[in-house]
Amino acid sequence: MQTDNLELKKLVYLYLMNYAKSQPDMAIMAVNTFVKDCEDPNPLIRALAVRTMGCIRVDKITEYLCEPLRKCLKDEDPYVRKTAAVCVAKLHDINAQLVEDQGFLDTLKDLISDSNPMVVANAVAALSEIAESHPSSNLLDLNPQSINKLLTALNECTEWGQIFILDCLANYTPKDDREAQSICERVTPRLSHANSAVVLSAVKVLMKFMEMLSKDLDYYGTLLKKLAPPLVTLLSAEPELQYVALRNINLIVQKRPEILKHEMKVFFVKYNDPIYVKLEKLDIMIRLASQANIAQVLAELKEYATEVDVDFVRKAVRAIGRCAIKVEQSAERCVSTLLDLIQTKVNYVVQEAIVVIKDIFRKYPNKYESVIATLCENLDSLDEPEARAAMIWIVGEYAERIDNADELLESFLEGFHDESTQVQLQLLTAIVKLFLKKPTETQELVQQVLSLATQDSDNPDLRDRGYIYWRLLSTDPVAAKEVVLAEKPLISEETDLIEPTLLDELICYIGTLASVYHKPPSAFVEGGRGVVHKSLPPRTASNESTESPETAPAGAPMGEQPDVIPTQGDLLGDLLNLDLGPPVSGPPLSTSSVQIGAVDLLGGGLDSLIGDSNFGAPPAAAPARLGAPISSGLSDLFDLTSGVGTLSGSYVAPKAVWLPAMKAKGLEISGTFTRQVGSISMDLQLTNKALQVMTDFAIQFNRNSFGLAPAAPLQVHAPLSPNQTVEISLPLNTVGSVMKMDPLNNLQVAVKNNIDIFYFSTLYPLHILFVEDGKMDRQMFLATWKDIPNENEAQFQIRDCPLNAEAVSSRLQSSNIFTIAKRNVEGQDMLYQSLKLTNGIWVLAELRIQPGNTSFMLSLKCRAPEVSQHVYQAYETVLKN
């Protein structure tokens, strides 16, 4: 170690790093050499010493390294200073308290003003790393002065230095649009960098700060033009990079389609593109399709539909249908293209074409029905459930135009029990439609299908639908006609858009894994360390609309929307009728994914929530009322503005015996589950009823519905003597393997000790999985409730609960079930609530409470209806204990 040969010293230090962990006592002997090397005249040796110090993760020697590190942080050579800056982050990871006590964090902050750009970049990287592990600490206290220093260093850094600085800039919120424009002007040159990571980081900063710029500014238009070329350039890289770029472009196009509206040709598929690039390009082509370029797009898609790759062909055929729905002027051309494809008689092409033609009929009723005859010719070749269901829907919907509709549906009925549920449900509805249109000819057919659905089927959905139709037809055929043959809402063109709040969060993560997965980091980062929810800065007053001209439906005049989709103003106007605190600030809700259901199973519940159900223009006084706080004594009680759960834990059930001693050779295990301040634990009580000592305990969970797994080993610190009992709290996380269980909340556990391995299963209460950020924004609640299909709604009765609405709301909030709004309708208190499970599933609820009546009505809506029963049980448990 005393050698002057630099290469040899590097090897010795490398050896030291590798073996210090296994032999910490020997590593202490090297401290003196570090201290000495930190004062060597050669800056390379000083930097080498400080780098190695940071890599030796031995607690005992960290305090000896503080003095040499302090000297290196103030070294005259920038190479030593930049190395020392990174060393502070490594030391903080080993012993955070020591770093704070020694004042290294303040020294790091001073390095942001360093004259050398690489030192600045490393200081920013180190502070960002430390801030991620301590989100509450305001380490990167950015202000206009420090931002100016970072922007100055940006021009002279290495590429990775630039990425650190750009990522840091993206976390800053400018005080006004002028500062945002100034930062954008200085970041724009990074778009021409050769490294794609630098380009995407620069795009992230610009996309975030554009939120604050008015669309009327000349600079806004210039910036849009400057963003397109770098994104196009990324598509000439190797396929893996192209894929990452395309996933990011997909988000950018959803947020601001005008950036790439003239660049359609670069997304045309090349013959040698890998399939994952082809599919991604296809998706973006649809998003960019407009009246101006639809002819080009359709010609391309028709070409793709004759390729050899089956998955790609299917997606291309679907894309033609999506074009027809998106651009009304192209619908006719799309339908004739689909008919040409059907004539090819290629089985999978025909089936996909029929599925998309069904959607076209939904979008443009009574317009293209002349093609039905061609579709019926291909009936025999359909073998996929989705295609069969689509064809049955078409036959039922247009039964009056098809002479032999009863024969066609009868042919499907012959193998009714062999069909998938999707086809069976569709067949049942189609035959009932046919009966209502031609009652005299099809009486036998409808009796046959109702009998098959109700008496011979064990599928509850099918049985329920069969009974509903049977009762409707037998009691009130006129009502049956109104329900079954009701006018259907048009389908919107963008059903696969990412929801606006998630999209805004993902824009803040451009250039990271989150932007490739299209999921927020909290969905895939273990343990949640360093995961901070980000959002775009609030918009300036001069720039209210998030919609761009290109996202308006083709053919509709500017600013007009189809009647089916409520506009942003309407939603806000109706929300003013709620009994709520002041509106939550945030980006306006994109309306493209909101769709009104044809039938409201709540019996007017939701429409009465939002006031006027015809979605007319908001009242003239709306703007004034929106700004003023709406007084409500409940908003404080329910904490309606914070969106974060209280710190008190949720209800904990008393311990129950999970494994009796007679089944486990004397080991008795009792337990319960708890959730306190965001962490789940299994509280166990182990009792030794055997005659021998028990040791070497371990625990393991089988795969389960929500990925519950032990977050730490089962620690029984002393041997468990006969007749001794020990209490243990085992922390759990939800990042284990997932497998759907029956029932959903079943948990299979294996416990091992020195005697044997024992198995048992238990049911965990679902409320331990309700997360603290489960309070949905009011506008989003309204949109989501309308968007979830009515068949996903479940209704339950909660009996013998003597609480009033305030007590109910308060008790549920302690278990992370949040009240969004409360109204009184005809003497009934209506609570509208939301909760979110650890796997990201949202559940929306309406709770009806009649003062003086101890029975409540609970309506639950969720995209995964199988959880509703367990959520209802959680309500029962929390309210009655």
N, C-alpha and C positions, 0 to 999 in steps of 0.2 A: 504493500500500500504506500510505502514511502518513495516509490520509484518516481523518477521525473519523466519517464516515457508515457506519453499521453494515451497511446493505444493500449498499453499494458494496464494502465490505471482504469481505463474504461472496462476492460475485461474483469478486473478485480471487483470493481463496483457492481458489475452485472452479477457476479457470483454472490456478492454480499446481499443484493436485493432478493435473490432467489432463496437463499438459505436463512435469512434473518428471521422469517416466520417460525421455522422449525427449531431454530437455536437462538432465541432472543437474548440469552445471557452472553453468548459470544459476540452478538452484534453490538452490545454496549461498548466493547473494547475498541470499536472503530470510531467512537464519537470524537476522540481527540484528533484523529486524522481529518475528519470533516471540518472541525473548527479550524485546523491549520490550513486545509485546502481552500477554505472560504476567504483566506487572506493571501492566497497565492498571487503573484504578480500577473500570471496568465489568466485573462478573463474566461477562457474556455474551461480551465480547471475549476475556477470559482463556480461557474454555471453547472459543471458536471457534479460538483459536490452538493450544491443545493438541490439539483434534480434528484440525485440518489437519495438524499435525506427525505424528500417527499414521498419516495417510493417504498421506504422501509416502514411498514405498518406495524411498528412495535410500540405499545403505549409507554413502556418504561423509558424509552430514549427521546420521546418527543420534546420533553421540557428542556433537554440539553441542546436541542436544535434551534430554540427560539432566538438566542443571541446571534448565531451566525446568519439566520434568516433575516433578522432585522437589519443587519449590516448589508446583506445582499440586496434588500429592497431599496436601499439608498445608495447602491453602488454607482460609480461614475460610468460604468459600461452598460449600454442599453441591453445587450445580449443577456447579461447577468440579471438585470432588473426584470426582463420579460420572463425569464425562467423562474425567478423568485415569486412572481405574481401567481403563476400556476401552482407553485409549491404551497402557497397559502390555502388554495382551494382543497388540495390534497390533505393538508394538515387539519383543515376544518372538518373534513370527513372522518378523520380519526378521533379528534378531540375538539369539538366545537367550542366548548367553554374556554379552553386554553387560548384559542385564537382570539376570542372576544376579549378575554382578560388582558392579553398582551398588546391589544390595540392594533393588531394587524389589519383589521377591516378598515380602520381609518386611513392607514397607510395605503391600502389598495385604492380607496376612493381618491386619495391624492394623486395616484399614478394615472388617473383618467386625464389629468392636466399635463401629463409628461410630454416632453418635446418630441419623443420618438414614437411614431405611429404604431410600431409593433408592440411596444410596451402598453400603449393605450388599449390595443385590441386584446392583449392577454389579460389586462386588468378587468376589462369589460367581461371577458369570457369567465374569469374566476368569480367575479361578483354575481354574474348571472347564474352560475352553477350553485353558488352558496344560496342565492335568493330562491332558487327552485326548491331546495330542500327546506327552506324556511319562508313559505309564502307570506307570512304575516310581517316579517321584518322588511322595513322599507330601505333596503341597502342601496339599490340603484335609484337614488333620489334624483331623477332627471329633471332638469330645468333648462330654459332656453340657452343659458351659458354653457352648460355641460354638453348639450346637444350640438352646439356650434363646434365645440372641441372635437366631438366624435366625427362630425361631418368633415372637419379638416383632416383628421387622421385617415378617414375613409379612402381618400385618393391615393395614399402612399403605402397602404398595408399590403401584405400578401393576401391571396384569395381567401384563405380561411379566416384571417383577421377581419376581412371585409364582411364575411358571413356573420361573425360574432357581433360586429357593430350594427349591421343591418337588422339582425334579430332583436338587438337591444332597442333600436329605433322603433321597431314595430310595436314594442310594449309602451311607447310614449304616446300620450294624448295631447296634441297641440292645443293651445288656449283659444285659438280662433282660426278662421280659414286662411288668413294671410300667412300665419306661421306654417300651416299645413302646406300651402303652395310653395313657400320658400324651401321647406325640407324636400318636397317632391322635385323641385328644380335641381337640387344638389344631388339627389339620389339617381335621377334619370340616367346619367352617363354610365351607371353600373349595368344598365340593360344590354350594353354592347360587349360585356365581358365574355371571355372564352369559356369560363367555368359555368356550367349550367346551374350549379347550386347558388352561385352569386346572383345569377339572373333571376331565379325563382325567389330568392330572399328580397331582391329589389322589387319584384312584382308584388310581393306580399305587402311591403311598406306602402307602395303606391296605391294598391287596391284599398288599403285601410284608410289612408289619408284622403283619397278621392271622395270618401263618404262625406267629408266636411266641405268639399268644394261645391259651389253653385254650378248647376249645369249651364247657366247663362254665360259663364266666364269663357273667354277665348281660350284661356290656358287649359280648361277642361277638355275641349275638343282636341287641342294639340296633344294632350297627354294620352287620350284614347288612341290617336294615330301612332304615337310612339310605342304603345304597349304591344301592338300587333306583330311587328317584325321579329322581336326577340323570341316570342312564343312560337312563331312559324319556324325560326331557325332551329329551335330545340327538336323539331320533328325530322331533322336530317341526321340526327345522331344514331347510335346503335339501338336496336329494338328495346332493350331494357330501359334505356333512358327515355326513349320515345313514349313507352308505356307510362312512366312516372309523369312525364310532361303532359300526356293526354288526360290522365286522371286529374291533374291540377287544372288543365284547360277546361275540363268538364265543369268544375266548380265555378271558374271565372265566367264561362258562357252562361251559366245559370244566373249569376249575379249581374253581369253586364254583357249581354249578347252583342251590343253595338261594337265592342272592341274588335271582334273577328267576323263581322257580318259580310265583309268583302273577301274573306279568305277561304271560301268553301273548298276550292280546288285542292288545297294542301291536305284536306282530310279524306280525299278520295283514296281508296285502298289500292296498294300495289300488290302485284301477284305474289311477291316473295315476303310480304309482311307475315309475321307469326299470327296465329289466330287471336291471341289476346290483344294485339295491336289493332287487328281488323275490327273486332267487336267494339272496341273503345272508340275507334274512328267513326263507326256507324252511328253510335249513340250521339256523338257531337254533330254529325251531319244532320240528324233529325232536329237537334236543338237549334241549328242555324238555318234550317229550311224556312224560306219565306217566298212570297209571291214572285220576287225578282229572280230567284235561282232555282225554283222548283223543277223546271224542265230539265236542267242539268242533273239535279239530284235523282229524279225518277229514271232518267236514262241510265245512270250509274247503278241504281238499285236493281233495275231489271237485269242488267249484266251480271250483278252479283248473284241473282237468284238462279243462274245457270251454272254456278261453280260446283266443285265436287265436295267441298267441306259441308257436311250436313248442318252442323250448328250454325255456321255462317249463313247458309242459305235460309234457314228458318228465321234468323234474326233479320235478314234482308227483306223477307216477305212481310214480317211484322212491321218493319220500318216503312214499307210502302203504305200500309194501313195507317200508321201514325202520321204520315205526311198528309193523307187524305183528311184526317181529323183536324190537323193543325192548320192547313191552308185550304180554305173552302173552294177557291177557284180551281184547285188541282184535283178535287175529289173525283170528277168524272174521268179524268185521265188515269188516276190511280185505279179506279174500278176496272177500266178496260185493260190496264196492265195486269191486274190480278186475274182477270178472265183469261188473258193470253197464257198466264202461268198455269191456270187450271187445265187448259187444253193440252199442256205438256204431259198430263197424266202421271207425273212423278208423284208418288204417294205422299211423301212428307210435305211437298210443296202445296199440293191440293189441300191438305189438312190445315196447314198454317193459313192459307188464303181464306178458307172458310171461317176460321176464327176471327181474322181481321175484318172480313166483310160483315160479320155480325156487329162489330163495333161501329162500322161505317153506317149500318142501318140505324144504330142507336143515335148517332150524331145527326144524320140527315133522314128523318123518317119520310116515307112516301115519295122517295126520289129515285132510288135505284132498284126498286123491287122487280124490274124486268129481268134481272139476272137470276132470279130464284130458280127458274126452270133449269138453267145450266148447273146450278148447285145440286139440285135434286138428282141429276144424272149420276153424280159421283157418290151417292149415298152409300153404296155397297163397299166402297174402298176405304171408308173411315174406320180406323181401329183405335185411335187415341181418344181417351176420355174427353179432353178439352174440345177436340174437333166434333165429336159426336154430340156433346152438350150444346155446342154453338149451332149445329145443324138443327137439332131438336128445337132450340129456342126460335130459330128462323121459321120453322114449319108451324110452330104454335102461334107465333106473333102474326104471321101472315096466312093463317089457315083459310081465311075467306077467299084468298086468291089462288089457293092450290086445290085443284079439284079432288085429288086423291090423298088429301092430308091425313084422313083417318087411316088409310092403308099404310101410309109411310110410318105413322106413329105406332100402328099395330105391329109392324115388322120389328120395331125396337122393343116392343113390350114382350115379345116371345122369350127373350133371354134376360128379363128384368133383373133377376137375382144375381146374374153374373156381371152386371154393369157396376161401374164405380158409383159412389154416393153422388158425385157431381152430376152424372148422367141420370141417375134415378130421380133426383130432385127436379131436374130440368124437364124430364119426361112427365112427371106428375103435373107440374105447372102447365106444360104445353097441352096435355090432354084436357085439363080443366078449361083452359082458354078455348080449345076447340069445341068443347061441349057448350060453352056459353055463346059461341058464335053459331054452332049448328046443333042445337039441342036434340032435334028429332032423330038425327042419324047416328048419334054417338053415345046414346044412353048406356048401352052395354059396355062400351069401351071405358067410360069414366067409372062405372061401378067396378069393373075389373081392376083398374089401376088403384082406386081407393082401397079396395080390399087387399091388393098386394102390398100397398104402402103401410096400411095400418095393422093388418092381422098377420101377414107373413114376414114382416121385416123386423129386425131387432135394432135398427138404427134409430136413435131417439129423434134426430132432426127430421128424418123422413116421416116417422110416425106422427110427430107433432104437426108437420105441415099437412099431412093427409087428413088428420082429424079436423084441423081448422077449415080446410076446403069442404070436407064432408058436412060439417055443421053449417057453414055458410050457405052451401047449396041447398041443404034440407030446410033451413029456417027462413032465409031471405035471399032468393036468387037475384033480386035487384041489387042488394048490397054487395053480393058476390061479384056481380058484373062491375060495379063501381070500384071494388078493391082490385080484382084480378086484371081487369082491362083498363085500369087507370092510365092516364097519360104519363109516360115515363120522363124523368128529367133528362135533359141532354147530357152526354158525357163531355167532360172538359178535355182539352187537347194535351195537357201536361199532367198526367196522373203519376208520373214517376219523379217529380221534382223533389229535391231534398227540402224538408220543412224549413221555413225562413230563419228561425232562430239557430238551428243547427248549421245552416249554410253560412250564416254570419260568423259563427264560431270557427267553422272549417276554413273560412277565408283567412282568419288570423293564424292558421297553421299551414299555409301554403309552403310547399318545399319540405314538409316533414311526413312521417309515416301516416299521420292522421289524414292528410290530404290524399293519400293513396288508398287507404282503407275506406275513406268517406265516413269515418267514425271519430268522435272526439277521443282524445287520449285516455280519458277516464274509462272508456269502454275496453281498452286492451292493455293499459299499463298496470302491472301488478302493484297492489298495495296502495296505489294512489299517491305515492311520494312524488312531489314535484308537479302534480297535475293541477293546474289552475284554470278555471273556466275563463276564457277570453271572449270579448265581444267587440264589435266595431264601435268607433266613437259615435256619439249622437250626431244626427244630421243638423246642418245649419238651417235657419228658418227659411232661407230663400230656396231650399231644395227639398220640398216635402215628399215628392213621389219617388218610390223605388222602381216604379215601372218604367221601362224605356219604350220608345215608339215601336221597336221591333217585337216586343213581347205582346203587344195588343193582338187580338185574334185577327188573322188576315181577313180582309173583306169588311170588317167592322170599322166604322169611322173612328178617327183618333179619339181616344178618351172614352169610347163606348165599350161596354162589356156585354157578353150574352146575359139575358135576364136571369139565367139559372145561377150565375155566380155573383154573390153580393159584392159590391165594391167596398173599398176600404172605408169610405165616408159613411156608408150605410151601417157597417158593423160598429163604427164608433158612435154614430147617432143612436143606435139601438142600445148600445152598452150604457148610455147615459141614464137609462131607466133603472139600472141596477142600484141597489143600496150598498154603495161601496165608498172606500176612501178615495184619495186623489188618484188619478190614472198613473200607472207605472210607466216611466219613460223607457224608451227603447226603440229600435227600428220598427217602422210600420210593418204590419203583417202583409205578406204577399198573398194575394187572393186567388192565385191560380189553382191552388189545390183544394179550395173550399167548395164543397158541393152539397146542395140541400137535398135531404132525403125526401122521397115522395110521400111517405107515411110517417107520422110522428107517433110512435107507440106510447109516448108518455101521456098521450091525451092532452096535448096542448101545453104540457109542462115547460118545454124549452121555449116555445114561442111566447108564452107568457113571461118567461124570464127576460127575453129580449124585447118585450113590448110589442110593437107593431110587427106582425109576422109577414107583411107583404114586401118588406125590404124596399120601401120607397125612399126618397131622398130624406136625409136627416132634417129635423126641424131647424128653422132659421136661427134659433138661439143657440144651436149646438156649439159653435166655436167659443162663445163666451162661457157656456156652462162647462165646457171641457177644461178650460184653464183654471176655473175656480175650484177650490177644494170642496168636496161634497161632504157636509157634516154627517158624521155617523159615529155614534157612541161605540159601535161594535168594532170599528177598525182598530182601535187600540187594544181592545180585549182579545181580538183574534190575531193581532199582529199581521193585519192584511197587507201591509206594505213591504214587509221585510223579505218574505220568500224563504226564510230559513227556519228550521225547527227550533223549539226551545231546547235548553240543555238538559232538562229533566228527562230521565229515561222512560221507555215505554213500559206497559204493564208486564210484570213477570209472574208466570204461573208458579204455584208451589211445586216443590220437587216431587216427582213420582218415581216409583220403582220401575226401572227399565229392564234390569236383569236380576231375577231373584237368585238367592244364594244356592238353592237346590239345583239350578240349571248351570251353575258356573263353579262347581267344586268349592263352594264356600265364599265366593266373591259376590257381594251384593252391590249393584250400581244403581243409584238414584240420581235424578238430574232434572234440569230445566234449562231453558234458553233465555238469554237476556240481550237487550240492545241498549247501550249507554253511549251517548255522544258519538254516534256514528260507528261504534265498533260492536261486533257481535261476539258473544261468548257462550260456551256451554258450561254451566255450573254443575260440577259432578260431586257426588258424595260416594266414596268407596269405603265399604265396610268388610273387614275380614272376619267371616264367621267359621273359618276352618281352624284346624289345630296347628298349622304350620305358617311360618313367616312368608309373606308375599313380597317379591321384588321385581325389578326389570319391567316396569309397566310401559306399554306403548299403545297407541291408538291409531286406527286408520278408518277412513270413510269410503264406502263404495261410491261410484259415480251417481249423481243425483240431479234433480231437475234444475237446481239453481247454482250448481258448482260449489256447494258448501264443502270446505276442507279445513283441517286444523292449520292455524297459522304458526303454530309452534309445537314442539314435542310435548307429550303428556309427562309432566314433571312431578313425580312423587319423591320428595327429597330424602325421606328415610324409609327403611323397610317397614312394611305394614304388618304389625304383630297381630296375633289372634285377638279378636274382640276389639280391635282398634278401628276408628273411623277417621278418614281424612277428607277435607273439603278442598276441591281444586277448581279453579276457573280456567278453562281452556279457550284461548282466543281463536276465533274462526275468521276465515276470509271467504270470498265467493269467486275465487279464480281456479277452482278445481275443475276436473273433467265433468262435462254435462251429459246427462242421459235422462230422458223423460221417464218419471216413475209413476206408478199407480198405487195409491193416490199420489198426487203431484208433490205433496210435502212429506213423502216417506223418506227416511234416512236410515241406511243400513250401516251398522258400525261393527268393527272388529276390535276387541281389546285383548292384548297379550300380556301375560306375566310369566313368572318362572315356572308356573304349573302347566299352563295350556293356553290355547287361543279360544276366545269366546265370542259368539256372534249374537247380536240382537238388533231389532229395528224399532224406531220411534218416529212419531209424527211431530215436526216442528211447527209452531204457530207462524203463519205467514207474516205477521206484523213485524217480526224481527228483520224482515228484508225490506221494509219501507224506509227509503233513504231521506236524508234531511233536506235535499233540494227538490222535494216533490211538489212544490207549489207552482202550479202552472199560471202563466200570464193570462189575464181575463180574456183578451181577444183570442189567444191561442186555444183557451178552453172552449170557447164558443165554436170556433172553426173546427176543432178536433171532434167535438160532440156531433156536429153535423156530418163530419166526414166519415165517422165510423158507421158501418152499415147497421141498420136497425135490427137485423137478425143477431147481431152480437150483443144485444141488450139483454140483461137478466134482471128479474125482479124478485125481491125477497121481503119477508116480513120479520121484523125484530119485535118480539113480544116481551111484556113484563119489564119495561124499562121506564122508570118513573122520572127521568131527567127532563129538564127543559132545554130549549135550543142552545142557550149560552153554555150550559154545563156540558151538553153533548159535544159542542164544537171545541171547547177547551180540553175535554178529556181525549178526544180524537187527535187533537193537535200534538198532545204529548207523545202519541205513537206515530207521528209524522203523516197523519191524514189531515190535509190542510183545507180550510174553508175559503173558497174563492169569493163567494157571494152569498148573501142571505136575503130572501124576500118573503113577504107575507102575502099569500094568495088565498082569498076567501077564508080567512081565519086560520089557515095552515101555515106553519113556518116551513119554508123550503130552503135547505142548505145545499149549495153546489160545491162539491169537493173534488180534490185531486190527490193522487198519491203515485209514487214511482217506485218500482221494484229495483233491486240491485242490478238486474240484467237490462235495465233501460225500458221495461214495459210500463206504459202509463195506464192508470185506471181512473176513469172519471165516474163521479157518483152524484146522484140526486137523492137527498134524504128528506122525506116528508114527515113533519111532526105536527100532530093535532094537539094543541094544549088540552090537558085533562085526559088524554087518551094515552095509555102506556104502550100501545103498539105503533111502531114506525114502519113506513114503507121505504125500502131502499132499492133504487134502480142503479145498476152498474153497467158501464159501457167500456169495452176494452178490445184492442185488436187481437188479443189472445183470449177468447172467451173462456177457455178452460180454467183460468185463474179466478174467475168471478166467484165460484162457490167458496173458495178458500178465503177470498177477501171478505165475503159476507161473514164467514166464521170468525175472521179477525175482528170485524165490527162488533159481533156478538160478545166476543171475549173481552174486548177493551171496554165496551159500554156497561157490561154487567159485573165488572170486578173492580 
